[in-house]
Amino acid sequence: MSDQIELIIDDVPVTVDPGTLIIRAAEKSGVRIPRFCDHPLLKPVAACRQCLVEVGTPDREGNLRMMPKPQPACAIPVSPGMVVKTQDTSEVAKKAQEGVMEFLLINHPLDCPICDKGGECPLQNQAMTEGRPKARFADAKRTYPKPMRLTSQIMLDRDRCILCQRCVRFGKEIPGDVFIDLQGRGGGTAPTDDHVFVGEQIGTFDAEVLGFYVPDVDGPERTDISGPYGREGIISSVYSGPQKKSDKDLSGRTFASYFSGNVIQICPVGALTASSYRFRARPFDLVSTPSISEADASGSAIRVDIRRGEVVRRLAGNEPEVNEEWITDKDRFAFHWAERDRMATPLVRENGQLVPTSWSDALDRVARSLKNAEGPVGLLPGGRLTFEDAWAWSKFARLALGTNNIDARWREQSDEEAQFLAARVAGEGLSVTYADVETASHVVLITLEPEDECGSLFLRLRKSVGKQKITVVAPFASRGSEKLDAELIQVSPGQEPAVVDAMKDLGDGAIILVGERAARTPGLLSAVARLADREDARLQWVPRRSGERAAVEAGLLPNLLPFGRPVGDEAARAEVGWAPQLAEVGLSARDILTHAKTLVVGGLDLRDWPDPASAKEALKAADFVVSLQVRRSDAEEYADVILPVAPPVEKNGTFINWEGRLRPFGQAYAARSLTDRDVLTKLALEMGVDLGTETLTDVYSEANPLMEWNGERVADPSVQPQHDESSELRVVFHKPSVDLGILQDGADDLRSSARVPVALVSPATLERIGAAEDDDVTVKGPRGSVVVPIESADMPDDVLWLPECSFGNGVHADLAEYGDIVEVSL
């Protein structure tokens, strides 16, 4: 193209786009320039100087003039006629790089054999290729007490740090969490000096680290960590100025970030390590498998590392179209849940007790019970299935049981939502993508907190802060909304439909993202659909669980067959071929609990149901309950048969993320556990029905031709909102990214990094209660009461917010349903 720039790198002509950095242009030409601070997703800073090269540019007369000194290739954009000489063709560049490497190694410890980065360390590799053959430094190296626990899950060994500032830049630029920074000045005091002068280092400005006095603070208690030589480490981030309780995490430190683990992965040396992986393995011990996170609906690419049959760590995968190179801390550290209380063999109830049995016996009992069932049979598979497993559930319901009574929505739900999903989500494919969200002129978020509910989506929105308008419809501006510089349209519970109906002038190219919590408010999804049509905006539904979109596409709804086919459409039923006579819409999950006496359920967490007590009673009252689950759970109280199934790490499969993008993943390690698809296929055979889902090929051969549906679709919902003029205090809630969810079981360090749970009210409400900031108050609702600290926030006077699942048994079980009236007292 005519607007591209031509230059020469190591005597080879290269053509690149304007604004391209020299280091990127070299990569395009196949030339590798060593670097440490450079990262393609971070702004250039030229901190480490390892990428020094010779650079020349033409003067006004066209004569090439070389710059007097080597320049950092990571920070200089290309220009027409530029000539670059790297270490491969320039002795000056080579000597400069060797000199920088020598300086970096002056104080770096020679502890590669015990360093967690050993074997995959860029410094280790480049010291061999760009370093001097022999060290000239013979004096004592600078040392620090080590390690320093920055958060409950991140350790810092400062003597290994090369001050590249990747960690600092990540926190500031990507999630907007400035939880670590460069502190001190210069090289600091030599180990033999009598006077202590703090040199430049990475940290959190703690008195314990920098040696300054903090009144009324004696310092942290003795730590439970030690360095490789047995010396005690340091607990950091315990000193701070005035803070609210919500500014701290459960370990007592200042809250860091829901994305803090990324600094471990991008650190080019062994300075930052994970407490869960520290001294656990070496790269040559590991078997690594690309996979997809099951923590939310983002579809983030990850890498699972296994040593001797045990998952020891998870890393972010490189997927430019989805999560780029970042994942949430929940994606990274919450992998122990599948190891705890695992179900190894089927259990059947004998004389009121669950006892182990063989697969043949368990399947035979279930098959006989299902065939002889009286009254409606209902299926509640849950929202964490792969597409292949969801397909088997859907087909099993229609072919083996002859029913549309299947619903994967184990959460707040409504018939309006089922209609909305059928009309606007199912079979729509990639209608809105991460790239679309990043480049949209205006993004409207309705009942959706991306930082908490879909981390990778939040980071994409963060990339465009200042370039696009973001509007949030919510009771208050969360910290995530503040970091997005979002405009807040403040609402109380039940007012959302009226607010959405009043919205206008969104602009060309606007995108509306609505969360699953919209199902809590009658009429809201109807209003959202009207807004999208009125403003000609693109609309996308963003669920919280990893399997929700796959469930919609596979037909795990009472009104849907696969890929948006209505159960009431004769042509749709005939095309699918699953019991074409089943024309009646089935029971929703709510109605299944009320009317069905025989239940087939997946791995359900009762806390997710709007009324856990009533759900538990319904399950207990059922004549027969069979549960497919990975690990022991509440099902032991009500299940007649429990069939163990495989977690994601033990199977192949495909998640479908919120975009509608297929996210296939491989089996991380060999196991004999069966998938939901395997179990349902075998169970159907016991009932005399061949599902045709024995292999993944069987599933794809049937599903692929059905992915497009050009027939009639379900109409948009048209539900009128319920108006409530009451001025009494009502409770609202959503789940933070890190809480007491079952997928975080066993990840104790991760849970310790969660924010302290608090209740939020308006300043006027706080004054009316007679409480002060951070006072402990009692919140009383229809189902009980909870004691939490209370804080003020900019929100309506008639609203109290709580984290949904961060204390006790969760808000649903211990307090109230969404929008219920509550009382607050000291």
N, C-alpha and C positions, 0 to 999 in steps of 0.2 A: 504493500500500500504506500501511496505517496507521502502520507504523514508519518511514516515510520522513520526511525533513526538508524543510520548505518555507522558502525564503529569497527575497530579491529581489536581482537583479544588474542594475544599470543600468536600474532601474524595471521589470524584467521578472520575473515570478514563476518560480521554478525549484524543481523537486522532485528530490531526490537521496537516495542511501543515506546512513545515518549513517557518520561517519568520512571522508566525501569531503572532499578539500581544496578550498579556494576556487577554485584555479586549474583543477581538474578540473570543478567545477560550472560555471565560466564557459565552459569548452570545450563542455559539454553544451548550454548556452544559446546557443552561437554567438558568444561574445565571446572575442576573442583578447587575452590578457594577455602582454606581452613577458616573456621569461625567458632565462636562460643556465644556471644551475646545476640547474634542475629537469629531472628525467627520470622518466618514469612507472615505470621499473623499478628506480629507486634511491630510497633513503630521503630524505625532505626534509631540507635543511640550511640553506636560506636564506642562502647564502653571497654571492651576487652582488647581491641586493637590487633587481634590475631589475623585479621583479613587484610593487612597492609599490602598494597600493590603499587607499582609504578603507574602513574597516569599522566598522559599528555593530551593537550588540546590545541587546535589551530588558533593562531593569533589573528588579528585583523587582516594581515596580509596573506593568511593561509599557511604560514610557516608553523610546523609542529613545535610546540614548546612543552617540555616535560616539567611537571611540578617539582620544586626543589627537594621535597621529601616524599616518602611513600604515603599514600592516602588510604583511608578505610573504605574498602569496596562495599561495605554494607550500608553506607550512609550517603554516597554520592550518586546522583542520577546520571545516566548517560547523556552525552551531547553529540551533535553531528561531528564526524571526523575524529572522535576521541580514539586514542590509542592506549590500550591497557596491557601491561606486562605483569604476569603473575609470577609466582615462585618457580614456575616451570621454565620461564624464559629470561628471568631477571635475577641476577645475583643480589642486586639491591633489595628486591622484595624478599628473596629467600633469607638474606641476612637479617632483615627487619623482623620477619616472622620468627626466626630462631631466637632473636633477642627478646621478643615479647614472651615467647614460651619460657625462656630462661627466667624472666621476671616472675611469671605466674607460678613457677615451680620453686621459687626461692623459699617461700613459707608453706608450700603445700606439703602435707605429710606423705611420707612414702609408706602408706598403709594399704596399698591396693589389695593384698590378700584378705584383709578383714573388712574392706569397704563394700557396702551393698551395691555400689555402682561398678565394682570390678567386673570386667568382662563385657560391659556394654557402656563404657565411659568414653565420651569424646575426648576428654583431656588425656586419658591413658593412650588412646589411639593416636592422637595428633602429637603427643610427646615423642612417639616413636617415629613419626613421619616428618614433622616440622621442628623437632627439638634437636639440640646439640647432642653429639654422641656421649659427651662426658660433662658432668656438673662441675662448675667452678666455685660454687657457693659452699663454704666450709664452716660458717658460723652457726650459732644456735638459731633454730627456727622459732617464729612467733607461735605461741600456743594460747588456747583459750580453754576454760572449763567446758567439757563436752559430755554428752550432747545437751542442747538447750531445747526443752519441750515448748515449742511455740503455741501449739494447740494440743488437744488431747490425742491427736493423731499424726501430728507433724513434728519431727525432730530436726534440729539444725546443728550441724557440726561446723562451727565458724572457721576453724583452721583449714577446712577444705575449700571454703568459698573463694571464688576468683572474681567476685564483684561484677559479674556480667549484668546483673540487675534484671534478668529475665523474670524472676519471681515478683519483683517490685512492679515491673511494667505490666505483667499479667494482671495483678490485682487492681491496678489503676485503670487499665485500658479495657479489659475484657468484662469482668463482672461488675466493676465499679466498687470493689471492696478494698480499701487501702488498709490492709491488715499487716503489712510488712513494708519496711522502707530502709533506705540507706541512712546510716547514722554514723557519727564520728567524723574524723577529718584526717586526711593524710595517711601516712604509714603507721602511725602510732609509735609507742615506745618499744625499744629493743628489749629482749628478755633479760639482758644484763644491766639495764638501766635502773637507777634507784627511784626515779620519779615515774609514776604511771600516767600515761597519756593515751586516751582511747583512740585507736586508729579507726579508719573507715571500715565499717562492717555492716552486715545485714542484721536487722533485729526489729524490736518493737518499742524501743526507747524505755526500757525498764531500768529502775534504779539499781536492781541487783546486778544488772549487766554493765551499766555505764558508771556505777559507783557514785551516784549522787544521792543526796539525803531527801527522804520523803517523810514529812512529819506524821507521827502516830502510826507509822507502819514499820513493823519489825522485820519484814521480809517473809518470804514463803517458808512453810515448814520444810523439813528435810524431804528430799525427793525420793521417789521409788525407782529412779533411773540412774544408770551409771554408764560411763564411757567404756571403751574397749580395754582400758588399762585399770579398771576398777575404781577410778575416781568418780566422785559424785557429780551428777549433772545439775542443770539449772532449770527450774520451772519459770518460764517467761510469761508475759502478757498478764501478770497479776497486778501490776500497778497501773492506775489510770486516774484521770480527773473525775469530777462528778459525773456519775452515770446513773441511769435508771436500771432497774433489774432486767428489763428486756434487752438492754445493751450487752448483757453478759450471757455466756453459755452455761450449761449445767455444771461444768467443771470449775466455775468461778472466774474464768478468764473473760476478757473482752471478746464478744462474738467476732469471729473471723469472716467466714464466708461459706456458702453452700457449694463453692467450687474450689476450695483451697487446695485440694489434692492435686490439681493440675500443676502446681508449682513443683511438686516432687518429680513429675515426669519430664518437665521441660528443663529442669536443672541439669546443666551439662557436666556436672561433677557429682560427687557423693555428699554434697553439703546438706541437702534436704532429703530425708528418708521418712518412710511411713512406719509408725509404731507397730502396725500389724504385720509388716514384712521384714522389719529390721533383723538382720542376722538369720533369716529363715532359709535362704537359698542363694544360689548363684545362677547366672543365665544358662550355663551349660548343664544345670540340673533340671531345667524346666522343659515341659512340653507345652507349647503355645498354640492356641486355637483362636482364630477370629470368631467373634460372636456379636450378639446384639443384647443390649441391656433390657432387663425385664422390669426395671424400677418404675418406668413411666411410659407414656405413649410417644416419646420423642424418637424412638428407633435408633438410638445412638450406637455407633459402632464401638465395640470394646475388644480387648484381647484378654483371654483367660489363660493364666499361667498356672500350670499344675506340676507339683512335685510329689512323686510317689503316691499318686492317686488322690491328692488333696489340693484343692484350690488354695494357693498362697497369695495371689494378688490378681488384680484386674487393672488394665491400663486402657487409656483412650485409643481407639483406632483412628485411622486417618480416612475420613469420609467427607470430602469437600461439600457434597450436596446436602449433607444432613448436619452432623455435629462438628464438622471441620476436624479439629484435633482436641476438642474439649469435652469433658463429661462432668456430671455432678459428683459430689462426694458420695451420694447414695449409690450412683452407678459404680463407683470405684471401690468403696469399702464394704458395702452391704451384700456380701456373698455367703456369709456363714449360716443364713437362715435355712438353707437346704441340707445342712449337716446336722441340725439339732432335731432330736426326737423323730428321726426318720422312721417311716413305716417300711418294714422289710418284708413282711408276709401279710396275707389277707387275715382279717379278723372277723369272726362271726359271734353273734350273741347267743350264749348258752346259759340258761338259768339266771338271766339278768347280767351276766358277765361276758365281756368280749374275750374270746380265746383265739389263738392262732389256728389256722387251718390251711389246707392246700388250695391252690388256685382252682383246681377242678371242682372241689367241693363248694368253694365260695361262689364261683360262677353258676354252678348248678342251682344253688339256693336262690340266687338273685333271679335267674331265668324263670324258675318255677313261680316265684313270688310276683314277678312282673306279669307273667302270662295269666295268673289267677287273680290279678288285682281287681278289686271292686271299686267303682267310682273313678273319678278323674285321676290320671297319672300326671305329675308335673316334673319338669327338669329345670334345675337351677345350676348351670355350669360355672357361673362366676365370670369375672372379666379379665382373667390373666392367661387365656388359652392362646396357643399358636393357631394359625389358620387351619393347619391340618387337623389338629385336635378339635377345633370348633366345627369343621366340616363333618367329622365323625359324629359329634354330638347332634348336629342338625339332622343328619341322615338317620341316625339311630332313633331319634324322636319320631320322625315321619314314617320310616319303613318298619322298624321293629315294634314301636309302640302305637303307631297310628294316631299321633296327636300333634297339634300345634302348640301345646302347653309347654313352651320352652322360653326362657327369658334369662339372658346373661347379666342383667342389670341388678346386681346385688348391692343396691345403694338407693338414694332418693331417685324416684322415677315417677312417670305419669304416662297416661295414654296419649297426652299431647306430645310428649317426647318421642314415643314410639312412632307416631305419625310423622313427626318432624324428621326423624332419622330415616324413615322410609322415603320421604319426599325429597330430602335435601342432602343426604349423606351416602346412603347405600348405592353402590354401583357408580359413584361419581368419579372414581379414580383420583388422579392428581389435579384436582380443581384449584387448590391453593398449595404452594410449596414454600419451603424455607426461603428460597431465592425471591419468590414473590413478596413475602413478608418483609424481607430486607430492603427491597426496592420500592415498595408501595409508598405513595404520597401521604396516605393517612391510614392508620390501623386503629380499629375500635375494639377494645377488649371488654367483653360483657361476661360477668360471673367467671372470670378467669384471672388467676394470678400466675403468670408464666414462671416466675422465679421459684415458686413453691410447687407448681403442678406440672410443668414441662420445661425443665432447665435449659435444654438446647434451644428451644424457641425463645426463651428470655435472652440468651446470649446473642441470637440473631437480631433481636430488636435493639439490644444495646449497641450493636455495630452502627446503627443508623441514627443514634441520638444526635439531634441537631440538624439532621437531614430530612426527617419526616415528622409528621404530627402523630402523636399517640393519645388516644382518648380512652379513659378507663371509667366504666360505670360500676361503682362500688360504694360501700358505706364510708370508706376512708381511703386515703392514699397510703398504701403499704410502702415499706422500704424499697421493694422492687419497683413500684410505680414511681417513686421519687428518683430512683437511679435511671429510669427511662425518661425522666423529665416529662411525665405524662400529664395531660389535662384531666382533672377529676370532675366527673359529674356525680355528685353525692346523692345517694338514695338510701331510704330506709326499706326494710323488708316489705315486699308487696308493691312498692312504688315503681319497680323497674319497668314493667310494661308501659306505663304512662310516660316515663322518661324516654324510653326507646321510641315510642310513637311520636314524641315531640322532636326527635332529632332530625336535622336536615342539613343540607349543604355539606355533605361529607367530602365532596370533590371528586374529580376523575381518578379512577384507579384505586379507590378506597377498598379496604379489606376489613371484613367483620369477623372476629374470632370469638366464638361463644363457647363457654365451658360447660361441662356436664352438670354443674350446679344450677344451671338455668331450669332444670326439671323441678326444682323446689318451688318455683313461683308460677302459679297458674297464669297462662296468657303470655308469658315472657317469650317463649320460643315462637309463638304466633306473631308477636310484635317484631321479633328479630327478622323473621322471614319477610314481613311487610317492609321493614326498613331496607333490606337488601334489594327488594324489587323496586322500591320507590327511588332509591339512590343509585340504582344500577351498580351496586357494589358486589364484590365476590364474598361469599360466605363460607366459613369452614367451622366445623365442630371439633373441639379439642378435648378429648376425654383425658382422664388421669391415669387409668390403668393400661398396661401394655397390650392387653388382648381385646379391648373394647371395640376397636375398629374392625378387627378380624371377626368378632362375634356378629357385628352388623352385616358384614359382607357374606358370611357363611349362613345367615338366616337364623341366628339365635335370638329371634324376637317373635312374639306370637302372631304378628301380622305380616311377616316377611319370609320369603324363600330367598335363596342366594342371589346376591348382587342386585337387590332392589326389586325383585319380583313380588308383587302382592299375592298373598295366599288366596285372595278372592278372585284372581284372574285365571280363568280356565286355561288360556293359552300358556300362561306362565307355569301353571302346575303341570301341564302336559309336556312342556319343554324340559322341565327338571326331571319329571318322571317319578317323583317320590310320592306315592300314594295320591294320585291326582284327584281322588274324591274328597280330600281334606280341604274343603273350601271355607270352613268357618274359622274366623280369627280365634286363636287360642287365649288362654288365661295369661295375664301378666304375672310377674313374680309376686306382686302383692296379693293377687287373687289366687295364685297357686298355693300360697301359705294358708289362705283362708279355706279353700275348697278341696284341694287335692289331699288324698289320704295315702297315696303311694308316691314317694319322692326319690328322684335320682339327683344328687347334688355334687358339686365340685368342692374344691377347697375354699370354704367360705369362712370369713371372719365376721362373727356376729356383731362386732362393734360397728361395721360398715352399714348395717341395716338401720333405717330411721328409728325403729323401736326394737332394740335387741331382745327385750324381755318377751314381747309378743311373738317374735320370730322363734325364740327358743321354745316357747310353749307350743307353738304350731308344729315344730319339728318333733317334739316329744309326743304330741297327740296323734301323729301320723301312724297308720297301721304298719307301714314298712318304709324304712329309709336306707338307701345304699349311698355311700359317700366315696368318691374318688379323690384321694388327697395324697400329698407328698409327705406330710409329717403329722404327728399327733396334734389334735386340736379339740375344739369344743364338740366335735362330732362324736367323740367317745360317749357323750352323755345320751345321745339320741339315736345313733346309727345302729341298725341291725346287722349290716355288713359294711366293712371298710375295705376298699380295694386300693392298695398303694400304687401310685403312679410316679413317673420320673419328673424331676425338676428340669429346667432348661439346660443345665450343664450336662445332663446325661442323655440328651436326645438331639436329633436334627429337627428343624422346623422353620417356620416363617412367621414373624410378627408383621402386622400391618400398622404402620405408625399413623399419627393424626393426619398426615398429608394424604394417606391412602397409598403410600409407597410400600412395596414389598421389601421386607428386611430379612432375608434368609440367613440362617446361622447353622454351624456344624456342631456335631457332638464333641464335647471337649474331652471326655474320657470314657473308656469302655465301661459299661455297666449292664447288668441283667434286668434292670427295672423296666417296666412297660410304660409306654405313653398312654394318654387317655385314648388315643385312636386305637392302639393295640388292645386295650381292655374292652372297649366298646365293640370292636370287631369280633373278638372272641365271645363276648356276651351275646351278641346278635346271633352268632352261629349256634350257641346253646339254645337259642329260641327258635332255631330253624330258619334264620334270615341271613342272607349273604349281603353285607353292606358294600362289598367291593372296595374296601379301604385297607387292604392288608399291607400295601406298600405305598410309599410316597408317590411313585409313578402312577398307581391306580387313582390316587386323589387328584393329581394334576391332570391326568387324561380326562377325568370327568369335569373338573372345575374350569379348566381353561376355555373350553368352548362356550361356557355359560357366563363368562365375565362381562359380556355386553348384552344389555337388555334394551330393546327399542320399543317395547310395548308400553301400555298405559302404566303410569306410576301412581302411587298414593298421593292424594291431594295434600296441599299444605294444611297444617292445623289452623283452626280458627276458634281459639278458646278465649273467652272474655275474662279479663282479670277480676280478681276478687278484691273489692275495696274495703279497707278497714281503717276507720278514722281514729282508732284508739291511740291514745298518747302514752300508754303504759310501756315500760321498758321491755324490749324484745331482744332475744339472743340471736346472734348470727355467728357463723364460724366457717372455717375451711381448714384444710390440713397443711401445716408447714412442710417444707421439703424433708426435714429430719424430725421424726417424732417416735411414737411407740408402735408404729406399724409392724406387722409380722415379717415383712421382708427385711427389716433391720434387726431382727433378733440375732443375738450373738455378736453384733458389731458394737461392742460396748464403747470403744473409743469414739466411734461415729456418733453414737447417742449422746455422749458427753459433750459433743460440740454443738448440740441443739440449743436454740435460744431458750432462756428461762420462760416458761409459760406465764402469761399475765392476761388480765382482763382489761380491755380498752373501752373507755366511755368518753363522752365529751366533757370539757372542763365544767360546764354548767351542771351536768349530771354528777360529776365528782363532788362539786360543791354541795349539791342537794343531799347527797349521801352523807356528807360530813367527813369524808375521808381525805387523806393527803396522798401525794404521789408515793407509790410503792407500799402503801398500807396493805396488810392482808385483810381481805373482806370475804364474807360468805355470800355466795350466789346461790339462791334457792329457786328451783324449778319444779315442774310437775313430777319429776322422777327422783328427786333428791337434791342434794346440795354439794357444792365444792368450795374449798377455801383456796383462794389465789391472790397474789398481789394485784393491785389495780393501778392503772395509769391513765392519763388523759391523752386524747388524740383529737384531731380535727374531724369530727364525725357528728351525725345527727344526735339530738338529745335523747331520742327514744330508742337508741341502739346500744347493745353491749356485745362486744366481739370476744370470742375465746378461740384458742387453737383446738381443733376438733378432737385430736387423739394424742394429746401430749401429757396427760395426767390421768391417774386412776384407770377406769375402764372406758374412758372417752366420754364426750359430752352427751352422745346419744343415750348411753346407758346410765350415766350418773346424774344427768341434769334435765335435758329437754330435747325436743325436736327443733329444727330450724324455725325461727320466727315465733316460738312460744314466749309467753310472758314470764319474766323472771323478776325476783326481788333481790336487792343487794343490801347487806347490812354489815356493820363493823363487828 
